[in-house]
Amino acid sequence: MFVPFAVLALEPTARRRWRMAPFIAVGFVVSALLLVAMIRSPIDAAHRQYHIAYSLTISHGGVVVGFYVLAVCGALLFSGYRHVAFFGAANVVAVALLARLTLDGFASLWCGYAAVSAGAIAFHMR
């Protein structure tokens, strides 16, 4: 839910900001579902050759991950700024690539990608 809020803060007009509302709502629901799942059951982590495999007991986990990607990438794609939308498209490609490479390592690889992209964003902003 933080990425849609960040994109909302960038948008200059009320009309553009209203476009972020569905993504904020989806992000809030996904955050709540994941929080409840983490409170109810432990998170298992296993070391793999190139990543950490996280396991969380949650029903319809694939759907929840899909909505997570929708909240994060959708807000970026619907931004009124071309460079932000381009970044959203790059995130969609990264999601597809990481999911293709490994499903059980998606979370750890996505976090690594997010760290690199956050560094790039900070460099761009400076």
Secondary structure, 3 states (H helix, E strand, C coil): CHHHHHHHHHCCCHHHHHCCHHHHHHHHHHHHHHHHHHHHCCCEEEECCCCEEEECCCCCHHHHHHHHHHHHHHHHHCCCCHHHHHHHHHHHHHHHHHHHHCCCCHHHHHHHHHHHHHHHHHHHHC
